Amino acid sequence: MSATEGTHAYDAVIVGGGHNGLVAAAYLARAGRSVLVLERLDHTGGAAVSTRPFAGVDARLSRYSYLVSLLPEKIVRDLGLDFRVRGRTISSYTPVERAGKPTGLLVGGGEERTRAAFARLTGGDREYAAWQRFYGMTGHVARRVFPTLTEPLPTRDELRRRIDDEAAWRVLFEEPVGVAIEETFEDDLVRGVVLTDALIGTFADAHDPSLAQNRCLLYHVIGGGTGAWDVPVGGMGALTDALATAARAAGAVIATGHEAVRIDTDGHTAEVAYRTRDGEGAAVGRHVLVNASPRELAALTGDAAPEPAEGAQLKVNMLLERLPRLRDPDADPREAFAGTFHIAEGYRQLATAHAQAAAGELPTAPPSEIYCHSLTDPTILGPELAERGYQTLTLFGLHTPARLFDRDNDAVREELLKSTLAQLDAHLAEPLADCLATDADGRPCIEAKTPLDLERDLRLPGGHIFHRALSWPYAEPGGGRWGVETRHARVLLCGAGAVRGGGVSGVPGHNAAMAVLERD
């Protein structure tokens, strides 16, 4: 498509070819609608992509988003996607030093093994019993809430009745989750492991009165109705490749290298102006779906900008020649790194890191978590690397808001990466640097992305991976039926910033498509 082709009319024009835009495109095209997807970059996928980031190295990493929990099986089934996930037998491992000796908490591998791990760490069965009660409660909520994500929004009262557990409602929806964590658990390390799911991509304290941490925890424990976080086979790009294939097969047109610059609407149709390397053009749609942030939506429509968003994470991708040995003599690296490996994430450590970052300082002990994709799914490695025992590591750091990088992004990134890896090294029997592979130019295979890097690369506002604070999965007064509506009748928001957005779920894309089909 080029500027010389003039203005084209479609049933739906979708701005942004990330996974949510592709979900919407596939649903609408399969329903017989004419669909055009305009993608700014030269490829689809947005943050859900796989790349070979290290020169001359045959390792295809999930560069930004990396695990799957919130993607409903319904979407995979409806769209006939050639996409699979694999479960992780180990949920997490958290190293710690107790009484001067290295030890840790391994969760997974069966109930009896997990029970024994809790007893070894805490000296009794109390914490494990509390763990079972807490996650029994979240499991009940997951089974009740997750199916609603692809339905019209329930009201707050409807969702409360559906959950039908007043204690669970209070813990997750009404009071800071730190209250329940402190009432339920005694061990500082166990408290920290529970809290981490409330902080992924969310800069908040356990007792934040905004309850941003509660909303984050909710979305992390309801995925699939179980809360399990699975590994995408072939990497995250396998999902978006499958979605693009499904959309094209159904008749959608996907135009990469087409940057939307303006949306004009009269309430009946909408026109999207775009530019390419060769010129400018426009496309008219009965509906326009914006798979971008609320900030980008406002810029396109000329509306007032929303509240600023700010990400608070460090994303690090690594390739190792071998997994490092651990100081904990009872821990097998192939198990510890297969699940989520928590670093400096004790409850008090998390509170200290948040307080330091809120005061404008880098945390002295940056909290983070790591997992090894290739242990569960070795297909992302070329045959030679797999045969030689190479492994990937993905690290996600917490409590590092974008404001900390304003003075010098490159220098602060380097400083933070060094201190983050030092926290990991404290639990290793050998330095991580000794295990890193090198690329074709002899450089260590490690790359780090700050919030400012994510804003530059992906236009995430302030580097916020959810585009803005997560919302409750119910209708707010004056909100729309599907959580994707905007003040413009023919313009819908189908990105992570929609109600029930955030994470790799496809839910906003599904819901925007349903809103269009319901109107037509």
N, C-alpha and C positions, 0 to 999 in steps of 0.2 A: 504494500500500500504506500502511496506517495501523495504529496500535496497536489499533484496534477490530476488525481482521481476525484478531487472535489469532495463534496459532503455526502456521506453515506448514511442511510437510515437502517436501524436495527431495532429489534424488540428490546434488547438490553445491551448497553455498553458498560463494560466492567473496567474500572480504572485500577490497575495493579494485578499482576499475575502471581501473587503469593498463593499459598495453599488455599486460603479462604476464597479468593477470587476464582481459582480453578474449580473448587467445589461448586460454587454458584454457577459458573459457566457450564459445567457438566450437567447439573440438574436441569438448568433452563434449556440447554440444547437438546437434552433427551426428551424434554416435554414439547419439542417442536418449535421452540423460539429461536429466532436468529440472534446470534450472540457475537459480540466483538470484545476481545480482551486487549487492552492497551497496557503494555508493560514498558517501563522506562529503561530497564537494563536490557542486555543482549540475551538474557535467559530468564526463564520463569523460576518460581520457587520462593522468592523473598528470603526470609530467614531460614526456611526449611530446605536447605540445599546441601549437597555433598560436593566437595572439591578436593583436588590434590594440592594442598597448600605448600608442599615442600618440593623444591626443584629436583626433578629426576627421580622422585620416589613414588612408587606405585602403591600409595595408600590413600584411599578415598574417604575422607573424614566428614562427619556432620559438622560443618564449620560453625554454625551458630546454635540453633535449637538441636536437641540431640536425643531426647527420650519421648516416648509416646504413652500417654495415659488417658487423655480426654477425648481422643478420636472415637466416636461411636461406631460400633460394628455395623450399625444400620447404614452409615454412609459408605463404608467399604462394600457392603452387600448391594445397596441400591445402585451404586455406580459401577459395579462389577470390576473393582480395582484389583489389579495384579500386585498385591501388596500384603506382606506378612510381618508380624512381630514375634519376638521370642521373649518368654518370661525369664526373669532372673531368679535362680534358686536361692541366692543370698540377697537379702534386702539391704543390709548395711553392716559395716564394720567401723567401730570408732575406737581408735587407740587412746590410751591414757597411761599415765604413770601413777601407781598406787603403792604406798609404803616403799618408795624408792625403786620399785620394779616395774618394767614395762608389761602392760596387759591390755585388755580391750574388750569390747562388747560386740559379739557377732550375732546378728539377728537373721535367722533363716536356716535352711537345711533341715527343717522339721521342728515340730513343737518341743520334743524332748531335748533336742540339741540347743534350741534357743533358751529353754528353761534353765538348762545347766549353765549356759553362758551368763545369764543374769545372776544366778546363784554364785558363780565364781567371782563375778565383779562386785556384787553387793553383799554377799555373805548370807543370803536367805532367799525366800520365795516371794517376799512382799512386793518387790518392784515388778516382777514378772506378772503377778496376779493383777497389779494395777495397770500394767501394759495391756493385758488381755481385756480388762474392763473398758479402758479408754478406746482401744481400737475396735472393740465390739460395738461401742457406741457410734464411732465414726462409720463403721461398716453398715450399721442400720441406716444412718443418714444417707450414705452413698447409694444404697439400694433404692431409697425413696426419691432422692433428688436427681440422680444422673439421668433417668429416663425423661425427666421434664425438660432437659436442655434442648431437645429437638421438638418440643411442643410449644404452642403459644405460651407466653409468660403467665405463670400463676400469680395471683395476688400474694401479698405477704401472709395474709391469714390462710389462704388456700395451701400455701407451702407448709405453713406451720401445722395445719391439720394433717397434711399428707405425711409429714415426719412423725407425728403422733408420739412424741417423746419430749416432754417439757424440760427435762434435765438437759438433754442434748441440745435443744433449742437455746436454752440459756447459755450453755458453754460456748456454742459456735456462733450464735447470732446476737447475743445481747450483752455479754460482758467480756472484757479483754481476756484472751485465752490464757494469758499468764496466770490468772486467778485459778483456773482449773488445773493447769500444769503443776502449780505449787501445792494445791490441795491434794492432788492425786499421787504425785511422785515425791520421793525424798532425795534420791541420788542426783547430784548435780549433772553428771554425764547423761543420765537417762532423761532428765528434764531438757537438756540441750538437744538431744537427738529428736525429741518430740517437737521442740520449737522450730527446728530448722525448716520444716515444711511450711511454716507460716512466714518465712522470710525470703524464699526464693524469688528474686526479682522485686522484692518489696522492702523498702527501707523503713523499718518500724521497730519499736520496742515491744516486748511481750505485753506491756500494759498500756500501749498506745490507745487513747480514748477514741480515736477515729475508727478503730477496729479494722484497719487495713490489713493487719496481720491475721485476723480471723477470716477475712474473705480469701486471703491467700491460702491459708490452711484448708479451708473448705474445698477449694478447687484442687488442691493437691491430694485430698483423701477420698474424693468421690469418683475418680476416673474409672470408667467401665463398670461402675457399681461395686468396685472392690478397692479402688485406690492403688492398684498395682501399676508400677511404671515399667514399661516394656521397651525392648531394644528393637528399632526398625531394621529389618533384614535388608542389607544393601546400603544402609545409611539413610539419613533423613531425605536425601534427594530421591530415593526410590519411591517415596510417597508422592512427591510433587511430579516426578516423571510419570507415574501411573495416572495421576489426576490430569495432567496435560494430555496424555494419550487418550483418556476417556472423553475429555472435552472435545478434542479434535475429532475423534471417531463419531461423536454425536453431531458434528457439524459446526462447532464453535470455531471462529477465526481468532487466532492468537497472534498479535502483532508485537514483536519485541522491538526494542529501540524506538518506541513511541511514548513520549513523555506528555502526559496530560498537563495542560497549563491553565485551563479555565473551564468552568461549568456554568452555562447559562440555562435557566429554566423558566418557563412561563406557567408551570403547574400542570401542563398537558404533555409536553415532551421536554427533553433536555438536550442541549448540544454540548459536546465535549471538544474543545479545541486542543490540538496536540501539535508537537513538533518532533521532527526527526532530523537526522544528519542532512537530509536532502531538502528540507523545507518544512512547510506547515500544512495542516489539514484540519478537518473537523468531522465528527461523526454524531449523528442524531440518534437518540434512543428514546423509546417510550418510557424506559426506566434507565437510570444510571446507578450502578452499584460501585461504591468506593471502597476498595480493599487497601486502605491506607489509614493513617492515624487521624483522629479528630482534628489535629492541628493542620494536617494536609488538606482535609476536607474543607475546613474553614478558609484556607488560602485559595482553594479552587473555586469556592462559591462566593468569596468576598465577605463572608460572615466574620463576626468578631472572633478572635482567637480564644480557644478554651484556656482553662487554668494550665500553667506550665507543668510539664511532666519531667520527672528526673529519674533516670535509671541509677542503679547502685550495685553493679556487679562487674566482676572481672571474669572474662572467658578465656581459657587457655587450652590450646590443642597441642598435643605432644605425640611423638612416635618414639618408642623405646626399642632398643635391641633386646632387652629382657626386662621383666618386672623386677623391681628392687626387692631385696630381702628385708624383712621386718624385724624390729627389735623384740617384739612380742614372740616368744618361742612357741606359743600355741597357735599362732596365726599363719595360715598358708596364703601367700600373696595372690595365688590364683583364685582364692575365695574372697579375700579381703577386698580386692580391686574389682571383682565381678559385680558386687553390689555398690552401694554408695559409701565411699570411704570418707568419713567425717574428720575434718582437721580443725583444731582449735574451736570446737563447737560445743564446749560445755556451756551450761546455762549462764554462769557468771561471765565466762569469756565472751559470749554473745552480747550480754548487756554492756560490758566494758567497751567492746568494739563499736557498738552503736553509739555510746556516749562520746567516744573519741571522735568518730566520724561526724556526729552532729555538731561537735565543737570545731570542726574544720580541720581535723588532723587525721592522717592515715592511722588505722588501727595498729597498735604495736604488735598484736598477734592476730593477723587477718584470718577470719574464719573462711573455710572453703570446703568443698566436697568434690570428690573425684570418682570417676568410674572408668572401667576399661571395656569399650564397645567390642573389641576384637575377641575377648574371651567368650562372649556369647554368640557373636556373629563374625567369624573370621573371613567372610566373603569380601569385606572391605579392604583386605590386604591382597596384594598380588601374590601369586603362588610362591615365588622365591622368598618373599618376606615371611609369609606364613610358615614355610618350611624351616626357616632359620629361627623361628620363635619370636619374631617381632610382635609388639603389642602397642595399641594406642592408649592414650590417657586423655580424658576430658576433665578439666577442672573448672568449677564454677565458684567464684569468690563472692562473698556477701559483704554488705555494709561498707561499700566504697562508692558513695554518691558522686554524680558527675561533677559537682562543684569542686571536688578535691583535685580534679585534673585541669581546671581552668588555667592555672598559672603556667603550666608546661606539661602538656599531655604526655609527650615522649619520656621526659625525665621521671615523672611521677609513675607512669606505667612500669618503667624499669625498676624503680625503687619498690613498688608494690609487688611486682613479680618476684623480686629477690627475697623479700620478707615472707611472702606467701610460701614459697618453696622451702624456706628455712623452717617454717612450721611443720611442713611435711617431713623434711630431713630429720627432724628431732625424733621421729618415730621409725626411721629406717636404719638398717644395719649397714647401709652404704649410701653415699650421696646419690641423689637422683641424677645429677649431672653425669655420673659415670655410666648411667644406663641409657642416656639419650642417643638416638641414632643421629646420623649426619646426612645432609642432603648432597646433591651432586657437586655442590661448591664447597663442601666441607663444613657447612654451618650446622649447628645443633637444630634438630627438628622440633622447634617449639615456637609458637606464636601466641601473643596475648592481645586481647581486644578489651578496651575500656568502654565506658558508656559513650564517650565522645567519638571513639572509633565506630561504634555501632550507629551513632547518629550520622556520621559521614558516609558510611558504607550503605546503610539501609534506610536512612531517613527516619529512624526511630526517634521520636521526640525526646531529647535529653538522654538518649540511649535507653529509654524505658522499654523493656521487652514486652510489656503488655500494652504499650501505647499510652496508658494512663492507669490510675489505680483501678483494681478490679472492682466489679460491681456485684451486688447481691443478685442471686439468680431468681429474682421476682420483680414484678412490675412496680415501678415507683409511680406516685400520683402524676398524672399528665403524660406518662410515657406511652410508648407504642405497644402494639399487640405482640410483636416479635422481638423487640429490643434492638431493632436495626433502623428504625424510622428516624428521619431528620425533620427539620421544620420545612423542608422543601418536599412537596408531595411526591415528586418523581425521582427523588434522590435518596438512596439508602446507604447506610454505613455497614459494610460487611467485613471489616477488619477486626483486629484484636481489641480495639477500643469500644466495640459494640457491647451491649449488655450480654453477659454470658460469653464474652470473648476472653482472650488471653490463652497462651499455650498453643500447642499444635492440636487443634480439635476439629477444624472444619465446621464447627457449630455456627458461627456467624454467617459463613457462606451458605450453609444449608438453610438457615432461617431467613436470610435475605431472599433466597430463591423461592422459599415458600411464601413469603410476603408478596412477591411479584405474581406468582401463580394464583394466589388467592384473590388478587385484585383484578386480574384479567378475566 
